[in-house]
């Protein structure tokens, strides 16, 4: 076997966590990154507020994930949300729980967390190699041989791939690692955008009035379920956490006043004595924000409202037709990539037991709100721990 050495390719959260586990176990760890600096996407995501994880109870937490083939319950027992928070604290980073249940780093930026993380890895002996794009890998009898685009060849005992998905990349520039997998006859699922906005055929007059305005504290529902939050109206359609999580092409619905019952709103409207139009009567009875008023004005068939009940029906169950999702280049995350049927429960490739794959390059999905980062670091942790155990078993023989 090659000396007690592991190569990690990719410096996102999954790769960084794997390197941390390996180096703490006394394993010579080399981290390769194609860019000139580490964790580009983490820095982008955490430029204005970094969600580390979420406070949902364990049973509800695992329900946020889609991807049969991963034992999500076991994964988050191995490296749980509290363990991730403890890890951040060990790096000198304070965290806090927001009203939404999300946990943030106190300074709302990823840069300080990343800086402390990299320092801890350097102190643990991790060697960093930037500007190194993987060209190929081959599993041999007792090692894995890597080659890079600059001609460098590197031999290691195990290889852990954390190469990322297709989100935020130009559509004409898909991840290069796909070509390597195709050459090795390892099947891949097509990439698809996740946590992205949707197109809506807005009226020009409506867009001119409310573009970039939010529908605050509404309840969005589709065949995928329902979620409360803010929806941002854009010139092309809609964005926001409820859309990212439950958005689906076709007819969806918005409850514009989820904290008030249908009956309560109707009762307040009937108290208004003035002879007003239904929309004006509604605005007189309850607080209606300008974007909500504009939505009703431009899209509700006000001429057909003969009763107060009809406009309340629209307010509580506003139909919204979502078109196609936005492209991968705009998506926060992606599904597709390496099918979960191609990996073991410890994230080793079934066709190459010395090679592991973790993170967004695998075909799973989850909403924003701390769930994405938690899954990536947990996968990196579990896979690295499996490699540590493989070395231990070899030494015990």
C-alpha positions as CSV (number, residue, x, y, z in Angstrom):
1,X,0.0,0.0,0.0
2,X,1.1,3.6,-0.7
3,X,2.2,5.2,2.5
4,X,-0.6,6.4,4.9
5,X,-1.6,9.2,2.6
6,X,-4.9,10.4,1.2
7,X,-5.8,12.9,-1.6
8,X,-8.9,15.1,-1.2
9,X,-9.9,16.8,-4.4
10,X,-12.2,19.8,-3.9
11,X,-12.1,22.4,-1.2
12,X,-15.8,23.0,-0.4
13,X,-17.3,22.2,3.0
14,X,-17.3,18.4,2.2
15,X,-13.7,18.3,1.2
16,X,-12.5,20.6,4.1
17,X,-14.3,18.4,6.7
18,X,-12.8,15.3,5.2
19,X,-9.3,16.8,5.4
20,X,-9.9,17.8,9.0
21,X,-10.9,14.2,10.0
22,X,-8.0,12.6,8.1
23,X,-5.4,15.0,9.5
24,X,-6.6,14.6,13.0
25,X,-6.1,10.8,12.6
26,X,-2.5,11.4,11.8
27,X,-2.9,10.6,8.1
28,X,-0.8,12.6,5.5
29,X,-3.5,14.6,3.8
30,X,-3.2,16.5,0.5
31,X,-6.0,18.8,-0.6
32,X,-6.2,19.7,-4.3
33,X,-8.3,22.5,-5.7
34,X,-8.7,23.6,-9.4
35,X,-9.2,27.3,-8.5
36,X,-6.5,29.6,-7.2
37,X,-8.2,29.7,-3.8
38,X,-10.4,27.5,-1.6
39,X,-14.2,27.2,-1.2
40,X,-15.3,29.6,-3.9
41,X,-19.0,28.7,-3.6
42,X,-19.0,28.7,0.2
43,X,-17.7,32.3,0.1
44,X,-20.4,33.3,-2.4
45,X,-23.1,31.7,-0.4
46,X,-21.8,33.2,2.9
47,X,-21.2,36.7,1.6
48,X,-24.3,38.1,3.3
49,X,-25.2,35.5,5.9
50,X,-24.0,31.9,6.3
51,X,-26.6,29.2,7.3
52,X,-24.6,26.5,9.0
53,X,-27.4,24.1,10.0
54,X,-31.0,24.1,11.2
55,X,-32.7,23.5,14.6
56,X,-35.5,21.2,13.3
57,X,-36.0,18.1,15.4
58,X,-34.1,15.1,14.0
59,X,-37.2,13.4,12.5
60,X,-38.2,16.5,10.7
61,X,-34.6,17.3,9.8
62,X,-34.1,14.1,7.8
63,X,-37.4,14.7,6.0
64,X,-35.9,17.7,4.2
65,X,-33.6,15.4,2.1
66,X,-34.3,13.6,-1.1
67,X,-32.1,10.9,-2.3
68,X,-32.7,7.2,-1.7
69,X,-29.5,5.4,-1.1
70,X,-28.2,7.6,1.7
71,X,-29.2,6.6,5.2
72,X,-29.9,10.2,6.3
73,X,-30.7,9.3,9.8
74,X,-27.5,7.5,10.3
75,X,-25.5,10.2,8.5
76,X,-26.7,12.9,10.9
77,X,-26.2,10.7,13.9
78,X,-22.6,10.3,12.8
79,X,-22.1,14.0,12.4
80,X,-25.1,15.9,13.8
81,X,-26.1,19.6,13.7
82,X,-24.9,20.1,17.3
83,X,-21.5,18.6,16.3
84,X,-21.2,21.1,13.4
85,X,-22.0,24.0,15.8
86,X,-19.4,22.7,18.2
87,X,-16.9,22.4,15.4
88,X,-17.5,26.0,14.4
89,X,-17.1,27.1,18.1
90,X,-13.8,25.2,18.3
91,X,-12.6,27.4,15.4
92,X,-13.4,30.5,17.5
93,X,-16.6,31.3,15.6
94,X,-19.7,32.3,17.4
95,X,-23.1,31.2,16.2
96,X,-26.7,32.1,16.9
97,X,-30.2,30.7,16.1
98,X,-32.4,32.9,14.0
99,X,-36.2,33.1,14.3
100,X,-36.5,30.8,11.3
101,X,-34.6,28.0,13.2
102,X,-31.5,28.5,11.0
103,X,-28.1,28.7,12.7
104,X,-25.8,31.5,11.5
105,X,-22.2,32.4,12.2
106,X,-22.4,35.5,14.3
107,X,-20.5,37.8,11.9
108,X,-22.8,36.7,9.0
109,X,-19.8,36.0,6.7
110,X,-18.2,32.8,5.6
111,X,-14.7,34.4,5.2
112,X,-13.7,34.3,8.9
113,X,-15.0,30.7,9.4
114,X,-13.0,29.6,6.3
115,X,-9.9,31.4,7.4
116,X,-10.0,29.7,10.8
117,X,-10.8,26.4,9.2
118,X,-7.8,26.6,6.8
119,X,-5.5,27.6,9.6
120,X,-6.6,24.6,11.7
121,X,-5.9,22.3,8.7
122,X,-2.5,23.8,8.1
123,X,-1.6,23.3,11.7
124,X,-2.8,19.7,11.3
125,X,-0.3,19.2,8.5
126,X,-2.7,19.3,5.5
127,X,-0.8,20.2,2.3
128,X,-2.8,22.5,-0.1
129,X,-2.3,22.4,-3.8
130,X,-4.2,25.2,-5.7
131,X,-4.7,25.6,-9.5
132,X,-4.7,21.8,-9.8
133,X,-7.6,20.5,-12.0
134,X,-8.0,16.7,-12.0
135,X,-7.6,15.1,-15.4
136,X,-7.9,11.4,-14.5
137,X,-7.7,8.8,-11.7
138,X,-7.1,5.1,-11.7
139,X,-7.4,2.6,-8.9
140,X,-4.5,0.2,-8.8
141,X,-3.9,-2.8,-6.5
142,X,-2.9,-1.0,-3.4
143,X,-3.2,2.7,-4.4
144,X,-4.8,5.3,-6.5
145,X,-3.0,7.2,-9.2
146,X,-4.1,10.8,-10.0
147,X,-3.1,12.9,-12.9
148,X,-3.7,16.6,-13.2
149,X,-4.1,18.9,-16.2
150,X,-0.6,20.4,-15.6
151,X,1.0,17.0,-16.0
152,X,1.4,16.3,-12.3
153,X,1.0,12.7,-11.2
154,X,0.2,11.8,-7.6
155,X,-0.1,8.4,-5.9
156,X,-2.1,7.9,-2.8
157,X,-3.6,5.2,-0.7
158,X,-7.2,6.6,-1.0
159,X,-8.9,9.3,-3.0
160,X,-11.8,11.4,-1.8
161,X,-13.6,13.4,-4.4
162,X,-15.6,16.4,-3.5
163,X,-15.9,18.0,-6.9
164,X,-19.2,19.8,-6.6
165,X,-22.3,19.9,-8.8
166,X,-23.4,22.0,-11.7
167,X,-25.1,25.0,-9.9
168,X,-23.6,28.5,-10.5
169,X,-21.7,27.2,-13.6
170,X,-22.2,28.3,-17.1
171,X,-24.5,25.8,-19.0
172,X,-21.9,25.5,-21.8
173,X,-19.2,24.7,-19.2
174,X,-20.4,21.6,-17.3
175,X,-18.1,20.1,-14.6
176,X,-15.1,18.6,-16.2
177,X,-15.1,15.6,-13.9
178,X,-18.2,14.3,-15.8
179,X,-15.9,13.4,-18.7
180,X,-13.7,11.3,-16.4
181,X,-16.6,9.4,-15.1
182,X,-18.0,8.8,-18.7
183,X,-14.7,7.4,-19.8
184,X,-14.8,5.0,-16.9
185,X,-18.3,3.9,-17.8
186,X,-19.6,5.2,-14.5
187,X,-23.2,6.3,-15.2
188,X,-24.3,9.8,-14.3
189,X,-27.8,11.4,-13.8
190,X,-28.5,14.6,-15.7
191,X,-28.0,17.7,-13.6
192,X,-31.0,19.8,-12.8
193,X,-31.4,23.1,-10.9
194,X,-32.5,23.0,-7.3
195,X,-33.3,25.9,-4.9
196,X,-33.9,28.3,-7.8
197,X,-36.6,30.8,-8.9
198,X,-39.4,30.1,-11.4
199,X,-40.6,32.0,-14.4
200,X,-44.0,33.6,-14.3
201,X,-45.8,35.4,-17.2
202,X,-46.4,38.6,-15.4
203,X,-48.3,41.5,-16.9
204,X,-46.0,44.4,-17.8
205,X,-48.1,46.8,-15.7
206,X,-47.7,44.6,-12.6
207,X,-44.0,44.2,-13.0
208,X,-43.5,47.9,-13.4
209,X,-45.3,48.5,-10.2
210,X,-43.9,45.9,-7.9
211,X,-40.6,44.5,-9.3
212,X,-38.1,43.4,-6.6
213,X,-40.8,43.8,-3.9
214,X,-41.5,41.0,-1.4
215,X,-44.8,39.3,-0.5
216,X,-44.0,39.0,3.2
217,X,-45.0,36.2,5.5
218,X,-47.2,34.3,3.0
219,X,-47.9,30.6,2.7
220,X,-47.0,29.0,-0.6
221,X,-48.3,25.6,-1.6
222,X,-47.9,23.2,-4.6
223,X,-48.1,19.4,-5.1
224,X,-44.8,19.3,-3.3
225,X,-46.2,20.7,-0.1
226,X,-46.5,24.0,1.7
227,X,-44.1,26.4,3.2
228,X,-44.4,29.8,4.9
229,X,-42.0,32.7,4.2
230,X,-41.3,35.6,1.9
231,X,-41.6,35.5,-1.9
232,X,-39.7,38.0,-3.9
233,X,-41.3,39.3,-7.1
234,X,-38.8,39.7,-10.0
235,X,-39.1,40.8,-13.6
236,X,-39.1,37.2,-14.7
237,X,-41.0,35.5,-11.9
238,X,-40.5,34.6,-8.3
239,X,-37.7,33.8,-5.9
240,X,-37.6,33.0,-2.1
241,X,-37.3,30.1,0.3
242,X,-40.9,28.8,-0.2
243,X,-40.3,28.8,-3.9
244,X,-37.0,27.1,-3.6
245,X,-38.4,24.4,-1.4
246,X,-41.9,23.8,-2.8
247,X,-41.9,25.4,-6.3
248,X,-43.1,23.2,-9.1
249,X,-44.2,24.0,-12.7
250,X,-47.9,24.4,-13.0
251,X,-50.7,25.8,-10.8
252,X,-49.7,26.7,-7.3
253,X,-51.4,28.8,-4.6
254,X,-50.5,31.6,-2.2
255,X,-52.2,32.3,1.1
256,X,-51.5,36.0,1.4
257,X,-52.7,36.2,5.0
258,X,-51.9,32.9,6.6
259,X,-52.2,34.3,10.1
260,X,-55.8,35.2,9.7
261,X,-58.6,32.8,9.1
262,X,-61.1,33.2,6.2
263,X,-63.8,33.9,8.7
264,X,-61.9,36.4,10.7
265,X,-61.1,38.5,7.5
266,X,-64.7,38.3,6.3
267,X,-66.0,39.4,9.7
268,X,-63.7,42.5,9.6
269,X,-64.7,43.4,6.1
270,X,-68.4,43.3,7.1
271,X,-67.7,45.8,9.8
272,X,-66.7,48.4,7.2
273,X,-69.7,50.6,6.7
274,X,-68.6,52.6,3.6
275,X,-69.9,51.6,0.2
276,X,-66.5,50.5,-1.2
277,X,-65.3,48.2,-3.9
278,X,-64.3,44.7,-2.6
279,X,-60.5,45.5,-2.9
280,X,-60.8,48.8,-1.1
281,X,-63.1,47.3,1.5
282,X,-60.5,44.5,2.1
283,X,-57.7,47.1,2.5
284,X,-59.8,49.0,4.9
285,X,-60.5,45.9,7.0
286,X,-56.9,44.4,7.3
287,X,-53.3,45.6,6.6
288,X,-52.6,44.9,2.9
289,X,-49.0,45.7,1.6
290,X,-48.6,47.4,-1.8
291,X,-47.4,44.2,-3.5
292,X,-50.4,42.2,-2.2
293,X,-52.8,45.0,-3.3
294,X,-51.1,45.1,-6.8
295,X,-51.3,41.3,-7.1
296,X,-55.1,41.4,-6.4
297,X,-55.7,44.5,-8.5
298,X,-53.9,43.2,-11.6
299,X,-54.9,39.5,-11.4
300,X,-58.1,39.0,-9.4
301,X,-61.3,39.3,-11.5
302,X,-62.6,42.2,-9.5
303,X,-65.5,42.8,-11.8
304,X,-66.8,39.4,-10.8
305,X,-66.6,39.9,-7.1
306,X,-70.2,40.2,-6.0
307,X,-69.6,39.3,-2.4
308,X,-66.9,39.9,0.2
309,X,-66.4,36.2,0.4
310,X,-65.1,35.9,-3.1
311,X,-62.3,38.4,-2.6
312,X,-61.3,36.7,0.7
313,X,-61.3,33.4,-1.2
314,X,-58.8,34.9,-3.6
315,X,-56.7,36.4,-0.8
316,X,-56.5,33.1,1.0
317,X,-56.0,30.9,-2.1
318,X,-54.4,33.1,-4.8
319,X,-53.6,31.0,-7.9
320,X,-50.1,31.4,-9.3
321,X,-49.0,29.6,-12.5
322,X,-45.3,28.8,-12.3
323,X,-43.5,28.2,-15.6
324,X,-40.1,26.6,-16.0
325,X,-37.4,26.8,-13.3
326,X,-34.5,29.1,-13.8
327,X,-31.3,27.8,-15.2
328,X,-28.5,26.0,-13.5
329,X,-26.3,29.1,-13.7
330,X,-28.8,30.8,-11.3
331,X,-29.5,27.8,-9.1
332,X,-28.2,27.7,-5.5
333,X,-27.7,23.9,-5.8
334,X,-28.2,21.1,-8.2
335,X,-29.4,17.5,-8.3
336,X,-28.0,14.9,-10.6
337,X,-24.5,13.6,-10.9
338,X,-23.3,10.3,-9.5
339,X,-26.3,8.1,-8.7
340,X,-26.6,7.0,-5.1
341,X,-26.8,3.4,-6.4
342,X,-23.1,3.8,-7.4
343,X,-21.9,4.4,-3.9
344,X,-21.7,2.4,-0.7
345,X,-23.2,3.5,2.7
346,X,-19.8,5.0,3.5
347,X,-19.6,6.9,0.2
348,X,-17.1,4.7,-1.6
349,X,-17.6,4.0,-5.3
350,X,-18.9,0.5,-5.6
351,X,-16.6,0.1,-8.7
352,X,-13.5,1.4,-7.0
353,X,-13.4,0.8,-3.2
354,X,-10.4,3.2,-2.7
355,X,-12.2,6.1,-4.2
356,X,-14.9,8.0,-2.4
357,X,-17.4,10.7,-3.6
358,X,-19.2,13.2,-1.4
359,X,-21.1,16.5,-1.6
360,X,-23.1,18.1,-4.5
361,X,-21.5,15.8,-7.1
362,X,-23.9,13.1,-5.8
363,X,-27.6,12.9,-6.8
364,X,-29.4,14.2,-3.8
365,X,-31.2,17.5,-2.9
366,X,-32.3,19.6,0.0
367,X,-33.7,23.1,0.6
368,X,-31.7,26.1,1.7
369,X,-31.6,27.0,5.4
370,X,-28.6,25.1,6.6
371,X,-29.5,21.7,5.2
372,X,-27.1,21.8,2.3
373,X,-23.9,22.6,4.2
374,X,-24.9,20.2,7.0
375,X,-25.3,17.3,4.5
376,X,-22.0,18.1,2.8
377,X,-19.9,18.3,6.0
378,X,-21.6,15.2,7.4
379,X,-20.8,13.2,4.2
380,X,-17.2,14.4,4.2
381,X,-16.9,13.4,7.9
382,X,-18.4,9.9,7.4
383,X,-16.4,9.1,4.3
384,X,-13.1,10.3,5.9
385,X,-13.8,8.3,9.0
386,X,-14.3,5.2,6.8
387,X,-10.9,5.8,5.2
388,X,-9.4,6.2,8.7
389,X,-10.9,2.8,9.7
390,X,-9.5,1.2,6.5
391,X,-6.0,2.2,7.4
392,X,-6.6,0.9,11.0
393,X,-7.7,-2.5,9.7
394,X,-4.7,-2.7,7.4
395,X,-2.4,-1.9,10.3
396,X,-4.1,-4.5,12.5
397,X,-3.4,-7.3,10.1
